[in-house]
Amino acid sequence: MIKKANFTFKSSFEKLRLPLLISALLQTGLIQADDALWDMSLEDLGKVRVTSIASGTDTPLDKAAAVASVITDDDILAMGATDINQVLETIPGLHVKSISAAVPPKFIFRGITSFYNSQTLMLVNGIPVTTLFTGNRSQVWGGMPVKAIKRIEVIRGPGSALYGADAFAGVINIITKSRKDINGTQVGIRIGSFDTKTSWLQHGGTHHDYEVALSLEYQSTDGWKEIVEADGIGASGPVSTGVKATEMRVDITKGNWSSRAGYQGRRGLSTAVGLAQVLDPNARFDSDRINLDSRYLLKHIIPNLDIESQISYYFNTQEVATNPTLFPGGVFPGFPDGVIGAPGYKEQQARVNINSLYNGFENHFIRTGIGGFWGDLFETTELKNFDLDFSLIPAPPFVPKGSLVDVSDTVDVFLPEKDRKSYHLFVQDEWQFADNWALTSGLRYDHYSDFGGTTNPRLSLVWATTDSITTKLLYGRAFRAPSIVELFATGNPVALGNPDLDPEIIDSYEFAFSHQINAKVLYRANLFYYNIKDYIIVSGVPGELAQNQGKRQGQGSEFEFEYKVSQKLKLFGNYAYQKSEDKDTSKATGEAPNHQAYVRAQWKADNKWLFTPQINWVGKQRRVDGDAREPTPSYATVDLTIRQLNVVDKLDVTFSIRNFFDRDVFEPSPNGVPAPSIPNDFPMSGRSIYGELAYRF
């Protein structure tokens, strides 16, 4: 007979994880409650999806103090994903919009989006990869390959009480592979549509007592070339989405010390529909992104107290390889060679954090932390052949300079060089106040040199209702820091900065539960409601200041299931609904689907063959207030992945088709004045086919 689910805290951090994992296994029916379960191996326990993103403590997903998702490297292989965008699109309540000026993806949680999509925090191994410039992941993104990824943990909802700025609508933490995740050496190649060529090498081993993992990946692609029927000047032509990408990850661990290094090089990134939404097939950007971090854990520095110190460094560039033409020659008088603007910048960031975990109080885990941040946006450069005169609006504000001029280090540059400093303090209590009840409460204070301070609380009540049901009530507040371009942009034709901006604030309320019906069927569901104030509006109209004008609210629900039909067949799926509106106008905020659904089947035909079809359905996307166009139509894409393991000894083969039926897919283009620049929206990729070989030494 299965006993009541164990949800008891132990006297140390290490002892906590085992009963929580066993509790989850009891609920799944994978084990029976007898003395033998305490002798289970870590390999068996590893079958439970565990996340640390919600509270900092490794916790079974259903007991986590947030609505969270975990995608493992096995999931990524099964779905045939080659880029992180394809992975994240499978998460309920998250829509990936993957085209705009230079193809930086928008990760839209629960309908919350904006001009730069700064409301989503992305972490790599817990370290933010947020640019000071726009507050997103980088305008020169160029995709992110997935071979080095061990798992992806996602919070759907606020996370500022732990992670600070920009953990607003959601948090994505990408955890890369360490020595224990890479067994020996693997090499691989992939070729496919759009003249895509990819190669990679991974190695994991122990060298002089150091555990070392290395991952290298290189890809070149011409990108998809779907046709834009009419751009900002009425011209027709293909989008430009090519790039050459280099990815490197190194992980070194010895005892309680670990260090990681990452490099992302992007060369020749095309600008999709052009920086001004006028097709520009020749413009190219380059970028270098470097991540370094080092951590050291002092265990039991005094009884029941662990302290972890962490230092990290981030470097990012936006460099012009071929000058962008905003508008071609002949469109405006005085510009025979076109309107040319070539912006670039470099930035560096450093972070120092000291976090502690104390479990000397009965049934409590107390986490505290203090940290500092320094960021410097420097070498802002620009070549351009125009001046801006916003008094000419509604006519175009471009005034000819007569030639291409380097305006770097002058008042005419698009953005002045700026730095930013901040510090934070937080405390969090994980309290087991009854056998099956746990309360997580936390508070974090952040202070910024350029806009002041903000305080963000959280509360999470988790109830192990029965052996098979878990119920949660959640509250969280989060903030989004104004980016440097929103605060200080001067010669930017898109929008001017406003140094008086306040941070955006969101209050979010959630009810969630999960039910393990039996050993084969699990489902989860949640309801959410949020209020946003001081929403920053960047209209895209030349000469207008960024403003705290927005008040928004949203509500919705998400549902997901896992069904183990047999030993050979598994089904996964989810559905999400959201409705968000501007509180001042009571109009829909638009530019995000109200409905989404996803289903994946994994059929293991024998010990070597794995078939994985999946369907992703995205509902209609309404327009923003003032845009009279009909909503973008809904679409459904079907992908198929076939893998054969050990075709010959240690050689694996993968074949995948994305958008199998070659459906037309469009993402909404933004509204404009007096009309949208691209009235018929952004075309996404059609059918694509890839073949892959991987060999293990």
ZABA-519608 format. One record per residue (C-alpha): residue in one letter; x, y, z. Coordinates in steps of 0.02 Angstrom, whole numbers, padded with zeros to 5 digits, always signed. Layout:
// ZABA-519608
AXYZ...
// end
This chain:
// ZABA-519608
M+00000+00000+00000I+00066+00172-00045K+00090+00281+00108K+00053+00468+00114A+00173+00565+00006N+00330+00611+00103F+00357+00799+00103T+00470+00816+00252F+00620+00932+00265K+00778+00856+00336S+00916+00937+00436S+01027+00981+00288F+01014+01032+00106E+01077+00863+00043K+00950+00767+00147L+00804+00870+00081R+00815+00814-00099L+00791+00627-00068P+00622+00632+00020L+00554+00758-00105L+00607+00649-00251I+00537+00494-00167S+00374+00587-00138A+00363+00622-00324L+00402+00442-00368L+00266+00383-00249Q+00144+00496-00339T+00195+00432-00510G+00177+00252-00458L+00354+00214-00512I+00395+00147-00338Q+00304+00071-00190A+00319+00133-00012D+00428+00006+00076D+00598+00005+00156A+00682-00037-00010L+00641+00132-00087W+00773+00216+00021D+00903+00110-00068M+00855+00177-00239S+00999+00233-00348L+01023+00412-00405E+00995+00348-00581D+00818+00296-00533L+00787+00459-00444G+00849+00553-00596K+00694+00497-00692V+00593+00627-00596R+00593+00801-00672V+00680+00913-00547T+00698+01102-00552S+00794+01227-00448I+00738+01384-00541A+00584+01413-00432S+00669+01430-00262G+00853+01383-00278T+00820+01211-00202D+00817+01054-00310T+00632+01009-00303P+00518+00892-00401L+00429+00995-00533D+00256+00975-00457K+00317+01034-00286A+00411+01185-00354A+00363+01356-00286A+00312+01420-00458V+00227+01366-00618A+00378+01291-00705S+00430+01181-00851V+00584+01074-00878I+00645+01015-01048T+00790+00891-01048D+00919+00852-01181D+00824+00690-01215D+00668+00793-01254I+00769+00905-01370L+00839+00755-01464A+00667+00676-01479M+00586+00832-01552G+00728+00856-01678A+00759+01036-01625T+00914+01122-01694D+00887+01293-01612I+00822+01348-01443N+00675+01439-01524Q+00604+01272-01581V+00620+01204-01405L+00540+01351-01315E+00390+01354-01432T+00334+01187-01353I+00309+01265-01180P+00128+01310-01135G+00096+01496-01125L+00256+01542-01218H+00252+01598-01399V+00412+01626-01496K+00400+01763-01627S+00559+01744-01726I+00569+01887-01848S+00585+02076-01837A+00725+02196-01885A+00872+02076-01872V+00782+01916-01819P+00803+01929-01630P+00667+01814-01562K+00529+01879-01452F+00489+01760-01309I+00310+01809-01268F+00244+01740-01102R+00056+01748-01073G+00030+01887-01200I+00159+02006-01123T+00265+02084-01259S+00338+02251-01312F+00443+02336-01446Y+00607+02259-01383N+00532+02111-01286S+00629+02152-01128Q+00504+02070-01010T+00584+01897-01022L+00743+01857-00926M+00860+01731-01005L+00995+01651-00899V+01138+01538-00949N+01185+01433-00799G+01098+01559-00688I+01189+01712-00761P+01085+01844-00855V+01127+01873-01039T+01031+02036-01047T+01103+02179-01148L+01109+02353-01074F+01067+02423-01245T+00889+02360-01270G+00860+02248-01119N+00834+02094-01227R+00958+01955-01273S+01042+02056-01413Q+00985+02130-01576V+01119+02025-01662W+01055+01861-01592G+01080+01740-01735G+00997+01592-01649M+01065+01474-01517P+01107+01292-01555V+01060+01157-01431K+01195+01023-01429A+01279+01095-01273I+01115+01106-01175K+01081+00983-01033R+00911+01052-00989I+00805+01210-00996E+00707+01267-00844V+00568+01394-00868I+00463+01496-00747R+00299+01555-00821G+00268+01708-00715P+00369+01830-00611G+00539+01790-00535S+00612+01956-00476A+00610+01902-00292L+00755+01786-00338Y+00825+01850-00501G+00797+02036-00498A+00774+02143-00653D+00679+02082-00806A+00616+01919-00726F+00448+01997-00767A+00339+01888-00877G+00449+01734-00868V+00623+01665-00837I+00720+01547-00951N+00874+01461-00877I+00984+01365-00999I+01093+01238-00909T+01240+01178-01012K+01321+01007-01002S+01455+00964-00876R+01575+00818-00868K+01443+00699-00799D+01328+00738-00947I+01457+00699-01084N+01525+00523-01090G+01687+00524-01188T+01689+00610-01357Q+01557+00637-01489V+01570+00717-01661G+01429+00755-01780I+01373+00840-01939R+01207+00903-02003I+01156+00965-02175G+00989+01030-02232S+00880+01159-02314F+00936+01337-02348D+01112+01272-02377T+01129+01238-02191K+01289+01153-02135T+01325+01112-01953S+01465+01020-01865W+01501+00991-01681L+01619+00909-01559Q+01590+00867-01376H+01710+00794-01250G+01695+00752-01066G+01831+00679-00958T+01934+00692-00800H+02107+00769-00815H+02220+00787-00663D+02071+00778-00545Y+01979+00912-00643E+01813+00864-00723V+01811+00946-00893A+01674+00964-01024L+01698+01046-01194S+01570+01081-01328L+01603+01162-01497E+01473+01194-01632Y+01480+01287-01797Q+01338+01322-01918S+01319+01419-02078T+01152+01447-02163D+01078+01557-02297G+00916+01558-02197W+00740+01549-02263K+00691+01668-02403E+00502+01680-02397I+00431+01825-02497V+00371+01990-02422E+00234+02050-02539A+00258+02234-02496D+00382+02317-02377G+00389+02494-02309I+00405+02569-02484G+00294+02443-02573A+00436+02336-02640S+00425+02146-02647G+00564+02023-02611P+00631+01886-02499V+00677+01907-02317S+00862+01888-02273T+00898+01773-02127G+01072+01701-02157V+01209+01691-02026K+01370+01602-01981A+01369+01551-01797T+01505+01482-01683E+01463+01415-01511M+01588+01358-01378R+01558+01301-01198V+01688+01245-01070D+01646+01178-00897I+01782+01139-00768T+01743+01071-00595K+01848+01013-00448G+01767+00979-00281N+01666+01130-00225W+01738+01244-00360S+01672+01261-00537S+01703+01379-00683R+01620+01399-00850A+01661+01494-01008G+01553+01523-01160Y+01579+01607-01327Q+01448+01648-01459G+01513+01721-01621R+01394+01781-01755R+01455+01833-01927G+01361+01903-02074L+01191+01909-01990S+01062+01972-02114T+00928+02097-02062A+00773+01998-02111V+00651+02135-02166G+00775+02277-02141L+00807+02393-01995A+00670+02512-02055Q+00557+02370-02119V+00619+02404-02295L+00702+02252-02374D+00890+02266-02366P+00972+02109-02437N+01151+02171-02418A+01161+02233-02237R+01261+02122-02119F+01302+02127-01933D+01432+02036-01828S+01432+02001-01643D+01542+01922-01509R+01468+01868-01342I+01576+01801-01201N+01516+01729-01035L+01632+01687-00890D+01582+01634-00716S+01663+01551-00567R+01581+01482-00409Y+01645+01414-00245L+01539+01327-00114L+01590+01332+00069K+01493+01191+00150H+01456+01194+00336I+01563+01348+00366I+01474+01343+00533P+01347+01208+00579N+01199+01209+00459L+01265+01353+00352D+01326+01343+00172I+01392+01495+00078E+01417+01508-00109S+01516+01648-00190Q+01500+01686-00374I+01583+01806-00494S+01536+01826-00677Y+01582+01929-00829Y+01485+01961-00990F+01547+02046-01149N+01440+02085-01301T+01464+02179-01464Q+01358+02240-01608E+01469+02276-01758V+01423+02327-01935A+01497+02215-02069T+01403+02292-02216N+01315+02459-02194P+01125+02447-02177T+01021+02548-02300L+00866+02607-02209F+00786+02668-02371P+00857+02642-02547G+00909+02782-02663G+00770+02882-02745V+00645+02864-02603F+00688+03031-02523P+00761+03186-02607G+00945+03215-02571F+00986+03032-02543P+01044+02959-02711D+01133+02817-02620G+00992+02789-02498V+00971+02832-02314I+01115+02743-02226G+01134+02716-02039A+01260+02595-01964P+01249+02585-01772G+01370+02483-01665Y+01419+02466-01484K+01514+02362-01356E+01465+02322-01179Q+01535+02231-01029Q+01455+02177-00868A+01522+02109-00703R+01423+02030-00562V+01472+01974-00387N+01351+01874-00280I+01365+01794-00108N+01221+01679-00062S+01193+01578+00095L+01083+01433+00146Y+01046+01405+00331N+00944+01257+00394G+00976+01265+00581F+00794+01306+00619E+00673+01161+00625N+00575+01144+00462H+00650+01302+00386F+00772+01339+00247I+00832+01519+00254R+00915+01588+00098T+00998+01757+00097G+01099+01846-00035I+01189+02005-00075G+01263+02057-00240G+01325+02196-00350F+01320+02234-00536W+01422+02349-00648G+01385+02374-00831D+01468+02484-00960L+01400+02524-01133F+01548+02593-01227E+01614+02626-01402T+01443+02673-01469T+01483+02705-01652E+01382+02760-01801L+01407+02799-01984K+01262+02892-02065N+01222+03012-02205F+01075+03100-02123D+01028+03216-01982L+00862+03207-01891D+00739+03351-01886F+00584+03290-01794S+00495+03455-01829L+00467+03390-02006I+00350+03252-01946P+00232+03186-02016A+00352+03200-02163P+00509+03092-02145P+00630+03179-02024F+00786+03139-02127V+00896+03287-02179P+01041+03246-02297K+01219+03266-02233G+01284+03256-02411S+01399+03109-02376L+01425+02964-02258V+01496+03034-02095D+01567+02951-01940V+01469+03031-01796S+01544+02923-01659D+01590+03025-01504T+01477+03167-01557V+01305+03225-01502D+01233+03152-01663V+01272+02970-01617F+01118+02862-01591L+01159+02827-01409P+01282+02906-01286E+01403+02795-01191K+01331+02752-01021D+01366+02642-00872R+01248+02568-00743K+01276+02506-00566S+01160+02414-00450Y+01159+02311-00292H+01033+02192-00217L+00986+02106-00054F+00863+01962-00035V+00797+01842+00094Q+00690+01688+00068D+00613+01565+00191E+00557+01390+00140W+00450+01333+00286Q+00377+01158+00309F+00242+01207+00434A+00141+01044+00424D+00163+00869+00356N+00103+00910+00181W+00112+01100+00180A+00257+01212+00130L+00263+01401+00123T+00398+01493+00026S+00408+01679+00059G+00539+01800-00005L+00585+01982-00026R+00717+02064-00134Y+00774+02245-00144D+00868+02312-00297H+00942+02485-00314Y+00998+02557-00481S+01110+02706-00512D+01000+02775-00651F+00821+02754-00589G+00822+02711-00403G+00760+02565-00301T+00624+02433-00309T+00562+02300-00188N+00484+02136-00245P+00400+02006-00132R+00340+01829-00165L+00230+01700-00078S+00205+01518-00127L+00094+01395-00034V+00113+01213-00089W-00004+01078-00023A+00025+00893-00055T-00163+00870-00055T-00164+00680-00075D-00044+00546-00131S-00079+00597-00310I-00130+00781-00307T-00028+00937-00270T-00106+01110-00256K-00019+01280-00261L-00066+01461-00226L+00062+01587-00288Y+00090+01774-00281G+00237+01871-00350R+00289+02047-00394A+00422+02083-00525F+00502+02230-00612R+00578+02269-00780A+00721+02393-00782P+00716+02527-00919S+00852+02491-01047I+00988+02616-01090V+00908+02653-01259E+00740+02688-01175L+00823+02804-01050F+00956+02895-01150A+00939+02874-01341T+00968+03041-01428G+00993+03022-01615N+00890+02864-01633P+00763+02875-01775V+00655+02741-01693A+00625+02825-01524L+00706+02948-01405G+00758+02906-01228N+00672+02973-01073P+00784+02982-00917D+00631+03002-00805L+00566+02826-00839D+00516+02714-00694P+00532+02525-00698E+00383+02423-00755I+00294+02330-00613I+00188+02173-00621D+00085+02087-00485S+00040+01908-00528Y-00079+01784-00444E-00086+01598-00488F-00179+01441-00438A-00104+01278-00497F-00126+01093-00468S-00058+00929-00534H-00137+00757-00531Q-00049+00591-00559I-00202+00487-00604N-00100+00327-00610A+00073+00270-00659K+00034+00313-00841V-00062+00477-00839L-00011+00645-00767Y-00090+00814-00797R-00059+00990-00733A-00167+01145-00743N-00158+01324-00683L-00253+01488-00684F-00165+01657-00682Y-00205+01841-00668Y-00087+01989-00676N-00086+02179-00668I+00050+02286-00748K+00082+02469-00710D+00208+02594-00778Y+00219+02493-00939I+00349+02574-01052I+00284+02622-01223V+00407+02638-01367S+00292+02684-01511G+00418+02673-01651V+00360+02845-01712P+00513+02955-01745G+00537+03092-01616E+00424+03019-01482L+00494+02988-01308A+00480+02821-01220Q+00343+02840-01089N+00272+02751-00935Q+00098+02756-01010G+00036+02579-00998K-00080+02491-00877R-00116+02314-00927Q-00201+02163-00856G-00213+01984-00912Q-00285+01817-00863G-00285+01643-00931S-00253+01459-00902E-00131+01325-00953F-00151+01136-00961E-00023+01001-00996F-00020+00812-00991E+00094+00661-01007Y+00023+00490-01053K+00128+00333-01056V+00021+00228-01173S+00142+00082-01168Q+00326+00047-01143K+00354+00101-01323L+00232+00247-01344K+00221+00410-01246L+00113+00563-01278F+00146+00741-01220G+00037+00893-01246N-00020+01061-01184Y-00146+01199-01214A-00137+01382-01161Y-00262+01524-01162Q-00228+01706-01122K-00322+01869-01134S-00228+02031-01104E-00291+02208-01124D-00245+02390-01100K-00337+02448-00943D-00353+02627-01005T-00438+02580-01169S-00508+02407-01127K-00438+02351-01295A-00338+02192-01325T-00150+02220-01320G-00129+02110-01474E+00027+02038-01558A+00013+01873-01463P-00100+01721-01487N-00247+01698-01370H-00242+01509-01395Q-00099+01386-01419A-00089+01197-01421Y+00051+01070-01440V+00055+00879-01451R+00205+00763-01469A+00211+00574-01483Q+00367+00471-01450W+00360+00295-01520K+00507+00180-01490A+00486+00049-01624D+00626-00059-01555N+00787-00030-01463K+00856+00071-01609W+00715+00167-01693L+00625+00319-01622F+00485+00408-01716T+00428+00579-01652P+00290+00674-01741Q+00232+00838-01664I+00098+00968-01700N+00108+01150-01649W-00049+01254-01667V-00049+01443-01643G-00214+01536-01640K-00258+01702-01718Q-00160+01853-01660R-00258+02013-01637R-00192+02183-01686V-00145+02323-01568D-00270+02461-01538G-00277+02575-01691D-00224+02440-01814A-00375+02405-01924R-00306+02248-02005E-00388+02079-01976P-00300+01965-01851T-00161+01857-01920P-00236+01687-01962S-00206+01536-01852Y-00085+01404-01913A-00033+01227-01875T+00136+01152-01917V+00183+00969-01914D+00361+00909-01884L+00429+00733-01897T+00591+00665-01826I+00659+00490-01853R+00812+00429-01758Q+00906+00267-01772L+01032+00226-01637N+01186+00121-01673V+01158+00105-01859V+01331+00036-01847D+01424+00031-01682K+01410+00202-01595L+01341+00291-01749D+01170+00376-01734V+01069+00445-01879T+00931+00576-01868F+00815+00635-02006S+00690+00775-01976I+00563+00876-02074R+00496+01039-02004N+00331+01112-02066F+00301+00946-02154F+00150+01008-02254D+00234+01173-02302R+00100+01281-02223D+00103+01469-02245V+00147+01545-02077F+00143+01731-02037E+00186+01829-01880P+00107+02002-01856S+00205+02154-01913P+00188+02307-01802N+00067+02447-01834G+00136+02609-01904V+00092+02789-01940P-00001+02819-02052A-00003+02632-02096P+00095+02472-02058S+00262+02467-02149I+00234+02285-02197P+00045+02267-02215N+00045+02081-02253D+00149+02029-02102F+00311+01932-02080P+00326+01766-02173M+00401+01620-02078S+00497+01472-02146G+00413+01344-02257R+00459+01160-02261S+00638+01118-02212I+00729+00951-02209Y+00884+00901-02109G+00994+00748-02095E+01117+00717-01953L+01255+00594-01910A+01331+00580-01736Y+01472+00463-01686R+01527+00423-01508F+01706+00373-01469
// end
